[in-house]
Amino acid sequence: MSDKTSEAVERVRQAFEDAADDAEEMSEKARQEVQDAIDDLEARIDTLRDRE
């Protein structure tokens, strides 16, 4: 994965993590949806890294 791609993935990951932090004010369902999105993103990151 190129440096630019890694940086972009990290920015997206940070955005999801920030959203999860903000989820304290959300309902449990919304928090779970954010966590599921983070889990999905992490799985995609792992898949991209495995391609190298």
MODELLER restraints for C-alpha pairs under 7 A, 6 or more apart:
rsr = mdl.restraints
at = mdl.atoms
rsr.add(forms.Gaussian(group=physical.xy_distance, feature=features.Distance(at['CA:1:A'], at['CA:49:A']), mean=6.62, stdev=0.5))
rsr.add(forms.Gaussian(group=physical.xy_distance, feature=features.Distance(at['CA:1:A'], at['CA:52:A']), mean=6.42, stdev=0.5))
rsr.add(forms.Gaussian(group=physical.xy_distance, feature=features.Distance(at['CA:16:A'], at['CA:38:A']), mean=6.04, stdev=0.5))
rsr.add(forms.Gaussian(group=physical.xy_distance, feature=features.Distance(at['CA:20:A'], at['CA:31:A']), mean=6.73, stdev=0.5))
rsr.add(forms.Gaussian(group=physical.xy_distance, feature=features.Distance(at['CA:20:A'], at['CA:34:A']), mean=5.95, stdev=0.5))
rsr.add(forms.Gaussian(group=physical.xy_distance, feature=features.Distance(at['CA:20:A'], at['CA:35:A']), mean=6.72, stdev=0.5))
rsr.add(forms.Gaussian(group=physical.xy_distance, feature=features.Distance(at['CA:23:A'], at['CA:31:A']), mean=5.32, stdev=0.5))
